[in-house]
Amino acid sequence: MNTNDAVSLDFWNGLAFYSGKSFPCGTIGCDALNIPAEVIEKLKELCTVQYALINSLTFGPGNPALLSAARESAQQIAKLLKNVKPFSYMDVPDVEGRIERIFSEAYLNNAIEYSTVFGGSTLDILSDPKYEQGKTLLRTLPVLAQLGYSLEQYQQTMLSFAEKLNDPGFKRTPQNIATLFGECFPKIEKFENNAAWMAMTNATTQYTTLLRPDSKTPVIAKHMIYVSFVGMFRSDLYEGLCVGHAPKKCRTCGRWFLTINARPTKYCGGYAPGDKRHRSCRQVGNLKGRKERELAEDNPNVELYKKRLDSINHRLRRKNADKPLGKMMKKLAKDKMQRSKNSVDYANGKYIQEMELDALEAEAKALL
């Protein structure tokens, strides 16, 4: 995978194709919302070294003394992002070897020579294969240099939009998503006036043929090449919104995941962090939701228990039952209510019958 491949996507029929894999449109952009803040801060620190080398090539003849630090910085960036989605989707063999080659004196000297002739260049010079090494370095440097800061800006902008999508009162229909998108990203004539569109201004769109993942038959797809990872993430998220795919925050782990329809999904498909039984977020969330429903004041099983307590107390006040019998009836009622919380079959079956006042009295008398 070269630099262009690393920052390019194919779009077809609600799918995004990247590095030999296919995802629902919006998956990659949604995953970028989950990149931890500490990772972004570390990236910003590492990216300053790349900026120094870029500046030496932009405003001077280039400084070979900066090459070693830039190479080490690139290696650290690769290690930092190796297991971080969506960067982990990249299929790049021998990353360390590629970085060593790109950040070598041969590539730098070629980049310096290319930059020297670039000012008065013709198309022949720009496309001359003898400058391919230099152009590779010059394409790679800005991708790395702006990564930390652009990710920070991406999350600031897109998380604000995603939180509005995630509001419990928001109905996630394509029409409502489109309306909210228009409110958050109004149409403007000049991109530079809106930082949210920053990374979208330098993208190349082509059309190409690829094989459908299900049948391996050829189809025509939109192929987009970006100048940055964040431009790619933003484009993927927007393409997903166009087909009704939108980010949602998991109620168990707090991570963002992609929904592909208007169903009220609450949980992602991952494992709940810190759960000793290695249960999924959905399993933990459903269990928590059940407990909350059980403890709720309007839980029908609890309501029935409260009514029976009132009935038992009424009998005691009217002296239709003695205190030992009333105490035993209350204990039985509480035990049955607790059992109904732990057994759905019991709650939906014998619970109501056994909680009848006469049934409780008969059972209590048998135990006394």
Contacts in CASP RR format, 6 or more apart in sequence:
PFRMAT RR
TARGET T0000
AUTHOR 0000-0000-0000
METHOD contacts of the structure
MODEL  1
MNTNDAVSLDFWNGLAFYSGKSFPCGTIGCDALNIPAEVIEKLKELCTVQ
YALINSLTFGPGNPALLSAARESAQQIAKLLKNVKPFSYMDVPDVEGRIE
RIFSEAYLNNAIEYSTVFGGSTLDILSDPKYEQGKTLLRTLPVLAQLGYS
LEQYQQTMLSFAEKLNDPGFKRTPQNIATLFGECFPKIEKFENNAAWMAM
TNATTQYTTLLRPDSKTPVIAKHMIYVSFVGMFRSDLYEGLCVGHAPKKC
RTCGRWFLTINARPTKYCGGYAPGDKRHRSCRQVGNLKGRKERELAEDNP
NVELYKKRLDSINHRLRRKNADKPLGKMMKKLAKDKMQRSKNSVDYANGK
YIQEMELDALEAEAKALL
1 19 0 8 1.000
1 90 0 8 1.000
1 91 0 8 1.000
1 92 0 8 1.000
2 136 0 8 1.000
3 136 0 8 1.000
3 139 0 8 1.000
3 140 0 8 1.000
3 143 0 8 1.000
4 139 0 8 1.000
4 225 0 8 1.000
5 19 0 8 1.000
6 90 0 8 1.000
6 92 0 8 1.000
6 143 0 8 1.000
6 229 0 8 1.000
7 143 0 8 1.000
7 225 0 8 1.000
7 226 0 8 1.000
7 227 0 8 1.000
7 228 0 8 1.000
7 229 0 8 1.000
7 231 0 8 1.000
7 232 0 8 1.000
8 18 0 8 1.000
8 223 0 8 1.000
8 224 0 8 1.000
8 225 0 8 1.000
8 226 0 8 1.000
8 232 0 8 1.000
9 16 0 8 1.000
9 17 0 8 1.000
9 18 0 8 1.000
9 28 0 8 1.000
9 223 0 8 1.000
9 224 0 8 1.000
9 226 0 8 1.000
9 232 0 8 1.000
9 235 0 8 1.000
9 236 0 8 1.000
10 16 0 8 1.000
10 17 0 8 1.000
10 18 0 8 1.000
10 208 0 8 1.000
10 210 0 8 1.000
10 221 0 8 1.000
10 222 0 8 1.000
10 223 0 8 1.000
10 224 0 8 1.000
11 17 0 8 1.000
11 25 0 8 1.000
11 221 0 8 1.000
11 222 0 8 1.000
11 224 0 8 1.000
11 239 0 8 1.000
12 210 0 8 1.000
12 212 0 8 1.000
12 219 0 8 1.000
12 220 0 8 1.000
12 221 0 8 1.000
12 222 0 8 1.000
13 219 0 8 1.000
14 24 0 8 1.000
14 25 0 8 1.000
14 239 0 8 1.000
14 240 0 8 1.000
14 243 0 8 1.000
14 245 0 8 1.000
15 22 0 8 1.000
15 23 0 8 1.000
15 24 0 8 1.000
15 25 0 8 1.000
15 213 0 8 1.000
16 22 0 8 1.000
16 23 0 8 1.000
16 24 0 8 1.000
16 25 0 8 1.000
16 26 0 8 1.000
16 27 0 8 1.000
16 28 0 8 1.000
16 236 0 8 1.000
16 239 0 8 1.000
17 210 0 8 1.000
17 221 0 8 1.000
18 28 0 8 1.000
18 89 0 8 1.000
18 90 0 8 1.000
19 89 0 8 1.000
19 90 0 8 1.000
19 91 0 8 1.000
19 92 0 8 1.000
20 91 0 8 1.000
21 89 0 8 1.000
21 91 0 8 1.000
22 213 0 8 1.000
23 89 0 8 1.000
24 240 0 8 1.000
24 245 0 8 1.000
24 258 0 8 1.000
24 260 0 8 1.000
25 236 0 8 1.000
25 239 0 8 1.000
25 240 0 8 1.000
25 242 0 8 1.000
25 243 0 8 1.000
25 245 0 8 1.000
26 236 0 8 1.000
26 237 0 8 1.000
26 239 0 8 1.000
26 240 0 8 1.000
26 241 0 8 1.000
26 245 0 8 1.000
26 247 0 8 1.000
26 258 0 8 1.000
27 86 0 8 1.000
27 236 0 8 1.000
27 245 0 8 1.000
27 258 0 8 1.000
28 86 0 8 1.000
28 89 0 8 1.000
28 232 0 8 1.000
28 233 0 8 1.000
28 236 0 8 1.000
28 237 0 8 1.000
29 86 0 8 1.000
29 158 0 8 1.000
29 233 0 8 1.000
29 234 0 8 1.000
29 236 0 8 1.000
29 237 0 8 1.000
30 237 0 8 1.000
30 247 0 8 1.000
30 256 0 8 1.000
30 257 0 8 1.000
30 258 0 8 1.000
31 85 0 8 1.000
31 86 0 8 1.000
31 256 0 8 1.000
32 86 0 8 1.000
32 151 0 8 1.000
32 154 0 8 1.000
32 155 0 8 1.000
32 158 0 8 1.000
32 230 0 8 1.000
32 233 0 8 1.000
32 237 0 8 1.000
33 155 0 8 1.000
33 158 0 8 1.000
33 159 0 8 1.000
33 162 0 8 1.000
33 247 0 8 1.000
33 256 0 8 1.000
34 85 0 8 1.000
34 255 0 8 1.000
34 256 0 8 1.000
35 84 0 8 1.000
35 85 0 8 1.000
35 151 0 8 1.000
35 155 0 8 1.000
36 84 0 8 1.000
39 80 0 8 1.000
39 81 0 8 1.000
39 84 0 8 1.000
40 148 0 8 1.000
40 151 0 8 1.000
40 152 0 8 1.000
40 155 0 8 1.000
42 80 0 8 1.000
43 77 0 8 1.000
43 80 0 8 1.000
43 81 0 8 1.000
43 147 0 8 1.000
43 148 0 8 1.000
43 151 0 8 1.000
44 148 0 8 1.000
44 149 0 8 1.000
44 152 0 8 1.000
46 73 0 8 1.000
46 76 0 8 1.000
46 77 0 8 1.000
46 80 0 8 1.000
47 73 0 8 1.000
47 77 0 8 1.000
47 144 0 8 1.000
47 145 0 8 1.000
47 146 0 8 1.000
47 147 0 8 1.000
47 148 0 8 1.000
47 149 0 8 1.000
49 66 0 8 1.000
49 69 0 8 1.000
49 70 0 8 1.000
49 72 0 8 1.000
49 73 0 8 1.000
50 70 0 8 1.000
50 73 0 8 1.000
50 74 0 8 1.000
50 141 0 8 1.000
50 142 0 8 1.000
50 144 0 8 1.000
50 145 0 8 1.000
51 145 0 8 1.000
52 63 0 8 1.000
52 66 0 8 1.000
52 69 0 8 1.000
52 70 0 8 1.000
53 62 0 8 1.000
53 63 0 8 1.000
53 66 0 8 1.000
53 67 0 8 1.000
53 70 0 8 1.000
53 141 0 8 1.000
54 141 0 8 1.000
54 142 0 8 1.000
54 145 0 8 1.000
56 62 0 8 1.000
56 63 0 8 1.000
56 66 0 8 1.000
57 111 0 8 1.000
57 112 0 8 1.000
57 115 0 8 1.000
57 138 0 8 1.000
57 141 0 8 1.000
61 112 0 8 1.000
61 116 0 8 1.000
62 108 0 8 1.000
62 112 0 8 1.000
64 105 0 8 1.000
64 108 0 8 1.000
67 103 0 8 1.000
67 104 0 8 1.000
67 105 0 8 1.000
67 108 0 8 1.000
70 103 0 8 1.000
70 141 0 8 1.000
71 99 0 8 1.000
71 100 0 8 1.000
71 103 0 8 1.000
71 104 0 8 1.000
73 144 0 8 1.000
74 99 0 8 1.000
74 102 0 8 1.000
74 103 0 8 1.000
74 140 0 8 1.000
74 144 0 8 1.000
75 96 0 8 1.000
75 99 0 8 1.000
77 144 0 8 1.000
77 147 0 8 1.000
78 95 0 8 1.000
78 96 0 8 1.000
78 99 0 8 1.000
81 87 0 8 1.000
81 88 0 8 1.000
82 88 0 8 1.000
82 95 0 8 1.000
86 233 0 8 1.000
87 229 0 8 1.000
92 98 0 8 1.000
101 107 0 8 1.000
102 136 0 8 1.000
102 137 0 8 1.000
102 140 0 8 1.000
103 137 0 8 1.000
106 133 0 8 1.000
107 133 0 8 1.000
107 134 0 8 1.000
107 136 0 8 1.000
107 137 0 8 1.000
108 134 0 8 1.000
108 137 0 8 1.000
110 130 0 8 1.000
110 131 0 8 1.000
110 132 0 8 1.000
110 133 0 8 1.000
110 134 0 8 1.000
110 137 0 8 1.000
111 133 0 8 1.000
111 134 0 8 1.000
111 135 0 8 1.000
111 137 0 8 1.000
111 138 0 8 1.000
113 131 0 8 1.000
113 134 0 8 1.000
114 131 0 8 1.000
114 134 0 8 1.000
114 135 0 8 1.000
114 138 0 8 1.000
115 138 0 8 1.000
117 125 0 8 1.000
118 125 0 8 1.000
118 126 0 8 1.000
125 131 0 8 1.000
142 227 0 8 1.000
142 228 0 8 1.000
143 227 0 8 1.000
143 228 0 8 1.000
143 229 0 8 1.000
146 228 0 8 1.000
146 230 0 8 1.000
147 228 0 8 1.000
147 229 0 8 1.000
147 230 0 8 1.000
150 198 0 8 1.000
150 199 0 8 1.000
150 228 0 8 1.000
150 229 0 8 1.000
150 230 0 8 1.000
150 231 0 8 1.000
151 229 0 8 1.000
151 230 0 8 1.000
153 195 0 8 1.000
153 198 0 8 1.000
153 230 0 8 1.000
154 199 0 8 1.000
154 230 0 8 1.000
154 233 0 8 1.000
154 234 0 8 1.000
157 195 0 8 1.000
157 196 0 8 1.000
158 234 0 8 1.000
158 237 0 8 1.000
160 184 0 8 1.000
161 180 0 8 1.000
161 181 0 8 1.000
161 184 0 8 1.000
161 185 0 8 1.000
162 246 0 8 1.000
162 247 0 8 1.000
162 249 0 8 1.000
162 256 0 8 1.000
163 249 0 8 1.000
164 170 0 8 1.000
164 180 0 8 1.000
164 184 0 8 1.000
165 172 0 8 1.000
165 177 0 8 1.000
165 180 0 8 1.000
165 246 0 8 1.000
165 247 0 8 1.000
165 248 0 8 1.000
166 247 0 8 1.000
166 248 0 8 1.000
166 249 0 8 1.000
170 176 0 8 1.000
170 180 0 8 1.000
171 262 0 8 1.000
172 246 0 8 1.000
172 248 0 8 1.000
172 259 0 8 1.000
172 262 0 8 1.000
172 264 0 8 1.000
173 262 0 8 1.000
174 244 0 8 1.000
174 262 0 8 1.000
177 241 0 8 1.000
177 244 0 8 1.000
177 246 0 8 1.000
178 241 0 8 1.000
181 241 0 8 1.000
184 196 0 8 1.000
185 194 0 8 1.000
185 196 0 8 1.000
185 197 0 8 1.000
188 194 0 8 1.000
188 197 0 8 1.000
191 197 0 8 1.000
191 198 0 8 1.000
191 200 0 8 1.000
191 201 0 8 1.000
192 201 0 8 1.000
199 226 0 8 1.000
199 227 0 8 1.000
199 228 0 8 1.000
199 230 0 8 1.000
199 231 0 8 1.000
199 234 0 8 1.000
200 231 0 8 1.000
200 234 0 8 1.000
200 235 0 8 1.000
202 226 0 8 1.000
202 227 0 8 1.000
202 228 0 8 1.000
203 224 0 8 1.000
203 225 0 8 1.000
203 226 0 8 1.000
203 227 0 8 1.000
203 231 0 8 1.000
203 235 0 8 1.000
204 224 0 8 1.000
204 225 0 8 1.000
205 222 0 8 1.000
205 223 0 8 1.000
205 224 0 8 1.000
206 222 0 8 1.000
206 223 0 8 1.000
206 224 0 8 1.000
206 225 0 8 1.000
207 220 0 8 1.000
207 221 0 8 1.000
207 222 0 8 1.000
207 223 0 8 1.000
208 220 0 8 1.000
208 221 0 8 1.000
208 223 0 8 1.000
209 218 0 8 1.000
209 219 0 8 1.000
209 220 0 8 1.000
209 221 0 8 1.000
210 218 0 8 1.000
210 219 0 8 1.000
210 221 0 8 1.000
211 217 0 8 1.000
211 218 0 8 1.000
211 219 0 8 1.000
212 218 0 8 1.000
212 219 0 8 1.000
224 232 0 8 1.000
224 235 0 8 1.000
226 232 0 8 1.000
226 235 0 8 1.000
237 247 0 8 1.000
240 246 0 8 1.000
244 260 0 8 1.000
244 261 0 8 1.000
245 258 0 8 1.000
245 259 0 8 1.000
245 260 0 8 1.000
246 258 0 8 1.000
246 259 0 8 1.000
247 256 0 8 1.000
247 257 0 8 1.000
247 258 0 8 1.000
247 259 0 8 1.000
248 256 0 8 1.000
248 257 0 8 1.000
248 258 0 8 1.000
248 259 0 8 1.000
248 265 0 8 1.000
248 268 0 8 1.000
249 255 0 8 1.000
249 256 0 8 1.000
250 256 0 8 1.000
250 257 0 8 1.000
250 266 0 8 1.000
250 267 0 8 1.000
250 268 0 8 1.000
250 269 0 8 1.000
250 281 0 8 1.000
251 266 0 8 1.000
251 267 0 8 1.000
251 281 0 8 1.000
251 285 0 8 1.000
252 267 0 8 1.000
252 268 0 8 1.000
252 272 0 8 1.000
252 281 0 8 1.000
252 282 0 8 1.000
252 284 0 8 1.000
252 285 0 8 1.000
252 288 0 8 1.000
253 268 0 8 1.000
253 270 0 8 1.000
253 272 0 8 1.000
253 273 0 8 1.000
253 281 0 8 1.000
255 268 0 8 1.000
255 270 0 8 1.000
257 268 0 8 1.000
257 269 0 8 1.000
259 265 0 8 1.000
266 282 0 8 1.000
266 285 0 8 1.000
267 280 0 8 1.000
267 281 0 8 1.000
267 282 0 8 1.000
267 285 0 8 1.000
267 286 0 8 1.000
268 281 0 8 1.000
268 282 0 8 1.000
269 280 0 8 1.000
269 281 0 8 1.000
269 282 0 8 1.000
270 280 0 8 1.000
270 281 0 8 1.000
271 278 0 8 1.000
271 279 0 8 1.000
271 280 0 8 1.000
271 281 0 8 1.000
272 279 0 8 1.000
272 280 0 8 1.000
272 281 0 8 1.000
272 283 0 8 1.000
272 284 0 8 1.000
272 285 0 8 1.000
275 284 0 8 1.000
279 287 0 8 1.000
293 299 0 8 1.000
294 301 0 8 1.000
294 302 0 8 1.000
294 341 0 8 1.000
295 302 0 8 1.000
296 302 0 8 1.000
301 337 0 8 1.000
301 340 0 8 1.000
301 341 0 8 1.000
301 347 0 8 1.000
301 351 0 8 1.000
302 337 0 8 1.000
304 337 0 8 1.000
304 351 0 8 1.000
304 352 0 8 1.000
304 355 0 8 1.000
305 333 0 8 1.000
305 334 0 8 1.000
305 336 0 8 1.000
305 337 0 8 1.000
305 355 0 8 1.000
308 329 0 8 1.000
308 333 0 8 1.000
308 355 0 8 1.000
308 357 0 8 1.000
308 360 0 8 1.000
309 330 0 8 1.000
309 333 0 8 1.000
311 357 0 8 1.000
312 321 0 8 1.000
312 326 0 8 1.000
312 329 0 8 1.000
312 330 0 8 1.000
312 333 0 8 1.000
312 357 0 8 1.000
312 360 0 8 1.000
315 321 0 8 1.000
315 326 0 8 1.000
315 357 0 8 1.000
316 323 0 8 1.000
316 326 0 8 1.000
321 329 0 8 1.000
321 361 0 8 1.000
324 368 0 8 1.000
325 361 0 8 1.000
325 364 0 8 1.000
325 365 0 8 1.000
325 368 0 8 1.000
326 364 0 8 1.000
328 364 0 8 1.000
328 367 0 8 1.000
328 368 0 8 1.000
329 360 0 8 1.000
329 361 0 8 1.000
329 364 0 8 1.000
332 360 0 8 1.000
332 363 0 8 1.000
332 364 0 8 1.000
332 367 0 8 1.000
333 355 0 8 1.000
333 360 0 8 1.000
336 351 0 8 1.000
336 354 0 8 1.000
336 355 0 8 1.000
337 355 0 8 1.000
339 346 0 8 1.000
339 351 0 8 1.000
340 346 0 8 1.000
340 347 0 8 1.000
340 351 0 8 1.000
341 347 0 8 1.000
353 359 0 8 1.000
354 360 0 8 1.000
354 363 0 8 1.000
END
